Every structure is written in structure tokens, then in C-alpha cells.
Amino acid sequence: MTLKEQIRHILKDSNALRYRIKTKSKPKEEVDKKTFLNIIKLMKEINDRSEFLVTEIGIDSVAYEDKFFQVIEGLMNIAFNKKQVLLIDMYVNDITHLSDDWDGTITVEINKKEEVIDFKTPEDVWDAIQKFN
């Protein structure tokens, strides 16, 4: 029984009225953001695991994972413009190597003006790439 049917059954049992139940989908932007945040989190985990395998165990999985990352990057190129893809790549691959005294911001040029933006979390990355739509 679907959720809609369950709600209808409960309402029908409690009241002798007719009901029309409509479902409303989430806004596309909200779904896109949630999916993006999940993908970035997974990509960072994959990157961290690869680095662990190389440094701690001595197994280099880059040759194996390289094709998967090429597919992911290709899909990113379809979904985002070049500046956005560069920011995503920088976050996933380079930010973890910054020193501990990094303040969590980057400077980008938006409409010929330099702007300092937060860039420490996947949510910050999402907000940053939205500036380049």
C-alpha cells in the first residue's frame, strides 16, 4: 500500500468525507543540491580511501579508479560549466592538501570583481558554483 493510499484509508476511517490527496514534489534546485552534496561527499571519501591505500598499504588504485573518475568528470562537464567544474575539482582533489592554517575561503573573480567566498564544506562549494551560472 502506498503512502497516499494509507493516508486515504486513515482519513476515510475517521471521517465520512471525501478527500482528494495531492502530492507535491520537491523543487528541482533542492533535489539537485542534495544530489550534488552526496556526490561530493562520496568523491572525497573515494579520494581519501585511495590516498590511504597508497600511503598506508602501498596499493596504488589510481589506474583502476581512473576510468570511473573520467566518467564522473564527463558527467560533471555535461552538468556544469568550466569554472564550476574547476571549483569542484579543486575542492575534491586539492583542498585536503592545504595547510591547517587555511581560513576556509578562496578568492574568485565574479563579474570582473574579486570576491572572497567560503569554500570549506560541500555546501560552500554548492553556493560558490551557483555564482557562476
N, C-alpha and C positions, 0 to 999 in steps of 0.2 A: 504494500500500500504506500503510495507516495505521500509526501508531506501535505500536499494540497488536499488529498482525499482524507487524510487523518484529521485535518482541521475541519473539513466539511462534516465529517462524521461526528466530531465532538460538538460542533455548533448545532447540528440537527438534533442530537440527543438532548441538548439542554434547552433549545427553543424551537417552537414550531413555526419558524420563519424561513423564508427563502433567502439564500445568500449567494452572492457572486464573489468569488475569490480571484483576485488578480495577483500575479507575481511580478515583481519589478526587478529587473536585472541591475547589477552594479554598473556605474558609469565606466566606460571603456578606459578612461585615464586611470581610474583606481585599480582596475584589473591589470593594466599594463605596468603600473608602478609595482604592484605586488609581485608580478611575474619577474620583472626586472630585478627587484631586490633579492628574490630567491635565486635567480641565475647568478648574480654577482657573488652571493654568499657561497654557492656551490663551486664557482670558478676559483674563488680564493681558497676553499678547502682542498680542491684538486691541486692547486699550486703549492700549498703548504705540504700536502702529502708527498708530492714529487720532490720537494726540497728535503723533506725528512728522509725519504728513501735514498737520496744521493748522499746526504751528509752523514747520516747515522748508520745506514746499512750498506751503502756503496752500490746500490742498484740505480741505474740511470733509466728511467721510464720515459724520457722525453721522446725517444724515437717511436715508442708505442703510442703515446698520447698526442703526438704532433698532428696526426691526421684528424683526430677529434677536435683539437683546437682550431685547425684550419676550417673545419665545417662550422664551428661556433663563430669564428671571425667572419666567415662568409655570410652567415645569417645576420650577424650584427651589422655588416656593411649594407645589407638589404634594408634593415630596420632603421638605421641611424646614419647621419651624415658623417663626413670625415672627421670633423672636430669632435663630435660626440664619441666616435669610435676611439680616437686618440685618448680622450679623457678616460674612457672605460678601461682601455688597455693600460694606461698609466696607473690607474687605481689597482687593478688586479695584479699587475706584474712588478711595478716599481715602488709603490708606496710602502710596502712592507720592509723595504731595504733602507728607508730613511732613518736617520738617527733619532734617538729618543727625545731630543730637544726640538724636534719639528713641531710647530704650533698647530698643525692640522688644517692649514689653509694653503691655497695656491693662488697665484695671480694669473688672470686670463684677460684677454682683450675682447671686449664686447662693444660693438659699435664704435670702434676706434678709441675706446676708453679702457684703461686698465682697471680691473676690479678684483679685489681680494674676496675669495669665496671659501666657505668651509668645504673640506674635502676629506674628512676623516672616516665617515661611515658610508655605507651604501645609499642611505637616504640623502646624504650630502651630494653624492655622485649623481643621483637622480635629479636633484634640484639644479645641479650645475649643468647637466646636459640639456635640461629644459630651457636654459638660457640661450641655447644655440639652435632652436627650432626655426 
